[in-house]
Amino acid sequence: MAAPIVIAIDGPAASGKGTLARRIAEAYGLPHLDTGLLYRAVGARCLADGVLENEAASIAAARMLDLSTLDADSLRGAETGAAASVVAARPGVRAALLDLQRSFAAQPGGAVLDGRDIGTVICPDAAAKLFVTASAEERAVRRFRELSARGAPQSLAEVLADIKARDARDSGRSAAPLVQAEDAVLLDTTDLGIEAATEAALAIIRSRLGAR
Ligand code: DC
């Protein structure tokens, strides 16, 4: 049997990594896990129970998480994203979600995972690693359009402030901060449309997989 192909895609909020991960997974016929959804589900549970500040409750919520019940659509909102970023800074929450992510990556043919620490912590041996980024301003415009399309009322300035706060929290935390893995290839999508970004990402991955 061919060796499994694990592809790790990391980057900050609204960098385009989710869309790229989905397209790469399609191109290689691999299952895809958006790991941000796990933290969003834990954040949403804690918000619903009014226990966002309670670390032990968030760890318990992470331990109870069931991949098969995740509803991506209901987890996309800005409030859920901010709550996700709060619980994601807690080492106990991250530890509780580790096995689930590693099991997903260990499927026989391989998998594509996207998040913040896939190339550094979850799948350090991934065959190909991409670090997708874009300027905070460009990411804010993208997120603003996405939220507007969902009818979520937030100004562009609010979205930009939110993105910057999330960047600071995700990069500044001590538990698995957002950093580019040494062997990840940087893809800056600031000036790329989605088709051009997909082409660039696929070219990087082809060359990485070919170089194995
Ligand atoms: O990618 P996203 O916006 O759905 O992620 C939501 C939050 O979850 C983000 O602020 C940081 C956190 N996260 C993380 O810490 N590690 C991951 N692998 C994925 C997401």
Boltz pocket constraint, residues with backbone or C-beta under 6 A from the ligand:
constraints:
  - pocket:
      binder: B
      contacts: [[A, 11], [A, 12], [A, 13], [A, 14], [A, 35], [A, 36], [A, 37], [A, 39], [A, 40], [A, 81], [A, 84], [A, 85], [A, 88], [A, 89], [A, 114], [A, 115], [A, 116], [A, 117], [A, 118], [A, 166], [A, 170], [A, 176]]
      max_distance: 6.0
